[in-house]
Amino acid sequence: MGTTDVDLVIGVALGDETPETYRTLQNNLEKAGFDQGEPSFRWAREVEGVTVFVEFLCETEQVAPGRIFRPKGEFTGSGLGAFNVRGAHLVPDDFIEREIEAERLDHGGRSRASVRIANVLPYCVLKIFAFQDRHENKDAYDLAFTLLNHPGGPRAAGRAARSSPVSGHPQAEEAFILVEERFRDAAQDGPSAYAAFLATPGDEEERARLRRQAVATIREFLAGFREDGTK
């Protein structure tokens, strides 16, 4: 669907109480032309006619999952926040690095950077917990789309997840139970959300096909995860 969201998992910036950290983060966003909106973890600006959102995620015990964490202190900036989602702290333990090169905003010339991207297992953990906590159709779509388009398909994605250094983490185990429940069959809310995001309004045949596709995708992913690695 060509998402324009940039989701950033913040550790240091929204995990400590150093005023300068928050001030720098907010100043950089404002200098880049982004405006803070509602909810307060989301920043947006128009780029070539398209609205691009930068959203901050974190994991903290200071607020409940699915709520917005706002750092305290008079120097942190007005309403600066991050969406508290379980599993965010798994990303630093399982990521891939990619070199990207692009034109900087406002004709600032080309620039190259190395970015860390959540690997398949922490990504799936984040998505299923996000779906559980805020129940947006896009979260179900993002999950199934990523697995469908993983090199080798969803079964290969499952094998890659099995080899993750955090595959035995309690949050990963909980997430796999959840994803199996929410995508168990076409009547569950996971496939329904995926279909609702993609289907043409009123096209029940297409909606039914997409629900089946979502179920098959998750089944293949789980089958790959549970394969005996010695075979």
C-alpha positions as CSV (number, residue, x, y, z in Angstrom):
1,M,0.0,0.0,0.0
2,G,3.1,2.2,0.1
3,T,3.1,3.2,3.8
4,T,4.4,6.6,4.7
5,D,4.9,5.9,8.3
6,V,8.4,5.9,9.9
7,D,8.3,4.1,13.3
8,L,11.3,4.8,15.5
9,V,12.0,2.7,18.6
10,I,13.5,5.0,21.1
11,G,15.7,3.7,24.0
12,V,17.9,6.4,25.3
13,A,15.9,9.4,24.1
14,L,12.7,8.4,25.9
15,G,14.2,6.2,28.6
16,D,16.2,8.6,30.6
17,E,15.5,11.9,32.2
18,T,18.2,14.0,30.6
19,P,16.6,17.3,29.5
20,E,19.1,17.9,26.7
21,T,18.1,14.6,25.1
22,Y,14.5,15.6,24.7
23,R,15.4,19.1,23.7
24,T,17.6,17.9,20.9
25,L,15.1,15.4,19.7
26,Q,12.3,17.9,19.5
27,N,14.5,20.6,17.9
28,N,15.7,18.3,15.2
29,L,12.1,17.4,14.3
30,E,11.1,21.0,14.2
31,K,14.1,22.0,12.1
32,A,13.2,19.3,9.6
33,G,9.8,20.8,9.2
34,F,7.7,18.3,11.2
35,D,4.8,19.4,13.3
36,Q,3.6,17.5,16.4
37,G,0.0,16.4,16.2
38,E,-2.4,14.2,18.0
39,P,-1.7,11.6,19.3
40,S,1.4,13.3,20.7
41,F,3.8,10.5,19.7
42,R,3.2,11.4,16.0
43,W,4.9,14.1,14.0
44,A,4.0,14.9,10.4
45,R,5.0,17.0,7.4
46,E,4.1,17.1,3.7
47,V,6.8,15.7,1.4
48,E,6.1,16.1,-2.3
49,G,2.4,16.1,-1.7
50,V,2.4,13.1,0.6
51,T,2.0,13.3,4.4
52,V,4.8,11.5,6.1
53,F,4.4,10.5,9.7
54,V,7.2,9.9,12.2
55,E,6.0,7.9,15.2
56,F,7.9,7.2,18.4
57,L,7.6,3.8,20.1
58,C,9.0,2.8,23.5
59,E,8.6,0.2,26.2
60,T,8.2,1.3,29.8
61,E,6.5,0.3,33.0
62,Q,5.5,3.9,33.8
63,V,2.3,3.7,31.7
64,A,0.1,0.8,30.6
65,P,0.7,-0.8,27.1
66,G,-1.2,1.1,24.5
67,R,-0.9,4.4,26.3
68,I,1.4,7.3,25.6
69,F,4.5,7.8,27.7
70,R,5.4,11.4,28.3
71,P,8.8,12.2,29.9
72,K,8.6,14.3,33.0
73,G,10.4,17.6,33.6
74,E,10.0,21.2,32.6
75,F,12.7,21.0,29.9
76,T,11.4,18.0,28.0
77,G,9.3,20.0,25.5
78,S,5.5,20.4,25.3
79,G,3.8,17.0,25.2
80,L,6.7,15.0,23.7
81,G,5.7,11.4,23.9
82,A,6.0,7.8,22.7
83,F,3.5,5.0,22.2
84,N,4.2,2.4,24.8
85,V,4.2,-1.0,23.1
86,R,5.4,-4.3,24.5
87,G,8.3,-5.9,22.7
88,A,10.1,-2.7,21.7
89,H,13.1,-3.6,23.9
90,L,13.7,-6.7,21.8
91,V,14.7,-4.7,18.7
92,P,18.2,-3.8,19.9
93,D,18.9,-7.6,20.3
94,D,17.8,-8.6,16.8
95,F,18.1,-6.1,14.0
96,I,19.6,-5.9,10.5
97,E,21.5,-2.9,9.1
98,R,20.9,-1.4,5.7
99,E,22.6,1.4,3.9
100,I,20.2,4.0,2.5
101,E,20.9,7.0,0.3
102,A,18.4,9.7,-0.6
103,E,17.9,13.3,-1.2
104,R,17.6,15.3,2.1
105,L,14.5,17.3,2.7
106,D,14.2,20.7,1.2
107,H,16.8,20.1,-1.5
108,G,19.6,19.6,1.0
109,G,21.6,17.3,-1.3
110,R,22.0,13.5,-1.2
111,S,23.1,11.8,2.0
112,R,24.0,8.2,3.0
113,A,23.3,6.6,6.3
114,S,23.3,3.2,7.9
115,V,20.0,2.4,9.7
116,R,19.1,-0.4,12.1
117,I,15.8,-2.2,11.2
118,A,13.9,-4.6,13.4
119,N,14.4,-8.1,12.3
120,V,11.5,-10.4,11.5
121,L,10.8,-11.7,15.0
122,P,10.8,-8.5,17.0
123,Y,8.9,-6.9,14.1
124,C,6.2,-9.5,14.4
125,V,6.1,-9.2,18.2
126,L,5.7,-5.5,17.9
127,K,2.9,-5.8,15.3
128,I,0.8,-8.4,17.1
129,F,1.1,-6.5,20.4
130,A,0.2,-3.3,18.7
131,F,-2.8,-5.0,17.1
132,Q,-3.8,-6.4,20.5
133,D,-3.5,-3.0,22.2
134,R,-4.9,-0.6,19.7
135,H,-6.7,-2.9,17.2
136,E,-6.0,-1.0,14.0
137,N,-6.6,-2.8,10.7
138,K,-3.3,-1.5,9.4
139,D,-1.4,-3.5,12.0
140,A,-2.9,-6.8,10.8
141,Y,-2.1,-5.8,7.2
142,D,1.5,-4.8,8.0
143,L,2.1,-8.2,9.7
144,A,0.7,-10.3,6.9
145,F,2.2,-8.2,4.1
146,T,5.7,-8.4,5.6
147,L,5.5,-12.2,6.0
148,L,4.1,-12.7,2.5
149,N,6.9,-10.6,1.0
150,H,9.7,-12.0,3.1
151,P,12.4,-13.6,0.9
152,G,11.2,-17.2,0.5
153,G,7.7,-16.4,1.8
154,P,6.1,-16.8,5.2
155,R,7.6,-20.2,5.9
156,A,11.1,-18.9,5.4
157,A,10.2,-15.9,7.7
158,G,9.2,-18.4,10.3
159,R,12.5,-20.2,10.0
160,A,14.3,-16.8,10.3
161,A,12.3,-16.0,13.4
162,R,13.2,-19.3,15.0
163,S,16.9,-18.5,14.7
164,S,16.5,-15.1,16.4
165,P,18.5,-14.6,19.6
166,V,15.3,-13.6,21.3
167,S,13.0,-16.4,20.0
168,G,12.8,-17.8,23.6
169,H,11.9,-14.6,25.2
170,P,8.6,-14.7,27.2
171,Q,7.2,-11.8,25.2
172,A,8.0,-13.6,21.9
173,E,6.2,-16.7,23.3
174,E,3.2,-14.7,24.3
175,A,3.1,-13.0,20.9
176,F,3.1,-16.3,19.1
177,I,0.2,-17.5,21.2
178,L,-1.7,-14.3,20.4
179,V,-1.0,-14.4,16.7
180,E,-2.1,-18.0,16.5
181,E,-5.4,-17.2,18.3
182,R,-6.1,-14.0,16.4
183,F,-5.5,-15.6,13.0
184,R,-6.8,-19.1,13.8
185,D,-9.5,-19.1,11.1
186,A,-11.2,-16.7,8.8
187,A,-13.8,-15.7,11.4
188,Q,-11.2,-14.2,13.7
189,D,-10.5,-10.5,14.0
190,G,-7.0,-10.7,12.6
191,P,-8.0,-11.9,9.1
192,S,-11.1,-9.7,9.2
193,A,-8.9,-6.6,9.9
194,Y,-6.5,-7.5,7.1
195,A,-9.4,-7.9,4.7
196,A,-11.0,-4.7,5.8
197,F,-7.8,-2.8,5.1
198,L,-7.4,-4.1,1.6
199,A,-10.9,-5.1,0.2
200,T,-13.0,-2.9,-2.0
201,P,-16.0,-1.7,0.0
202,G,-19.0,-4.0,-0.7
203,D,-16.9,-6.8,-2.4
204,E,-17.6,-9.7,-0.1
205,E,-16.0,-12.2,-2.4
206,E,-12.7,-10.3,-2.2
207,R,-13.0,-9.9,1.5
208,A,-13.5,-13.6,2.0
209,R,-10.4,-14.4,-0.2
210,L,-8.3,-11.9,1.7
211,R,-9.3,-13.5,5.0
212,R,-8.3,-16.9,3.8
213,Q,-5.0,-15.4,2.5
214,A,-4.2,-14.0,6.0
215,V,-5.0,-17.3,7.7
216,A,-2.8,-19.2,5.3
217,T,0.1,-16.7,5.7
218,I,0.2,-17.0,9.4
219,R,-0.1,-20.8,9.3
220,E,2.9,-21.0,7.0
221,F,4.8,-18.6,9.2
222,L,4.1,-20.6,12.4
223,A,4.9,-23.9,10.6
224,G,8.3,-22.5,9.6
225,F,8.9,-21.4,13.1
226,R,8.2,-24.8,14.5
227,E,10.2,-26.8,12.0
228,D,12.8,-29.0,13.4
229,G,16.1,-27.2,12.6
230,T,18.0,-30.4,12.3
231,K,16.1,-31.5,9.2
